Amino acid sequence: MAKFQVTEVPFDYLDITPSLEDEFTMTAIARQLESIDDPKKLKLVALNLLDITMQRQAIIRSLCKKLATSESVKSITTSYKGE
């Protein structure tokens, strides 16, 4: 196993709970998905949502890296040696 580092940044539980806007968006998208009868359209929508999800994940990962290197945040970095 190769060497790697894990950086932990503390988050408050309230920071990750969905906002009212998030809940509204989830409900609106769920209703739209439920109304789709065509499997091809549903597949296209699923692929678009996957694309959006992966873009969002990349943005979150980038922001977390920047946060972890910030001087104002107390992060914990642990190095692990490979076997």
C-alpha positions, 0 to 999 in steps of 0.5 A: 500500500502506498503512503497517503495522508488524511486531513480532517477538518471539523464540521458542525452537524448543522452545517450539513443538514439540508436547508429549506431551499435544498428540501424544496429543490429535492421535492420539485425534482422528485415530482418531475421524476415521478411524472416521467413515463418514457424510460429514455427520458428518465435515463437521460435525466438520470445521466444529467443528474449524475453529471451534476452530482460529480461536478458538485463533488469536485467543487466540494473536494476543491473547497475542502482542500482549500479549507484544510490548507487555510491558516484559520482552520484547525485541521488534523493531518495524519500520514500513513506508511505503506506496507 
